[in-house]
């Protein structure tokens, strides 16, 4: 079949004078409507309206690239449509099934179905590999195997005297300064972490900083706070500054 030339994008009767274009009175009936109304002779303005309508529909498809979903259309299996800016493929024949919510009838198209720019699909045996050849600013974080892609910025930390670092495994290590007041007694002094853990804290370890306490101890009570003690004897509590290190995720 011959490859067709690029269309000129002109709309039939787009510049017609006033009154020369009329919407076709009954699209479903077609030219048969002329039998009832115009003695089987379609008037010029109907002809202009019919061809104008066809050209506009074709231009709509050229502009969209892929037609937008409509609840008025019955879609066959493997039909591709656009809905809210995303592409979907029909799993089964359906009508009036909303693509974003009816996952039994529609599947959102991922890069597995085509070479989606800016990534190029390369097959490694039966496994697809997607290569990005230059810097790309994604509007949303891509997913890999249904999980968010990990970025280097996820593991930046604060390397001060009260700081933290997040490891690729999800483990968060943080450290800082605290203070125990002997008035807290056996109940311990409640201290806030300088950086709250995203989920939970596993343990807190402490050491005396200035005042020569014989021992210090602590344990987490939430993702954002821990309780600490300072002792200078078996049953004697003492004011002291503490240094802590904590692990969590």
C-alpha positions, 0 to 999 in steps of 0.5 A: 500500500502506498504511504500517504502524504502528510495531510494539509490540516485544512477543514472543509468549508471552514471559511464558508460564508454565513448560512453556507454551513449547517449541521447535518440534521440527522447524522444517524439517518444519513442522506435518507433524511433528504427524502422527507425534507428536501425531495431527495436533493441535499442542499449545499449547506448540508453538504458543507456541514457533513464534510466539515464534520468529517474533517474536524473529526479527522483533525481531532485524531491527528491532534490527539494522537490517540483518541480520548476515552468516551463512555459512548463507545464500545471498545474491542480487546487491545484498543488503546485510548487516552484518559486523564493524560495516561494511555490504557489498553483494553483487556477485554471488549467493554463499554462505559468502563472507566479506565482508571478504576475498572482494572478488570477491563483496562490496563494502564500502558507502561514502557513494556508495551512500547519504546517510551521516550526518553528511555530506549527499550533494549532486549537482553534475551527475553528481558527488556532493559530501558536506557536513558541516554541523557539527563531527564527531569521526570514529573513523577518518580518512576517505579521499578517492579511496582516500587518507587525508584530509589534516588541518591537524594533519599540518602542525604544526611546532616553531618553536624554534631546533631546529625543523621544518615539514611542508608539504602537499606532504609536504616537511619542512624542519628546522633546528638547531644542531650541532657539528663536532670537528676530531678527526673529520678527513676522515671528518666528524662524525656528527650526529643530526637533531633530528627524524628525517625520515619517509622520507628526507633530500635535502640538508643545508646548513650555516654556521659559527656562532661560531668563524670557520671558513672553510667548513662542509659536510654531507651526509645519511647516513640519514633521522635522521643527517648527516655534517658538516665545518668547515675553517679552511684547505685541509687544516686542520679546526677545531672549530666550531659549525654551524647547519644546514637540511635538506630531506626528506620 
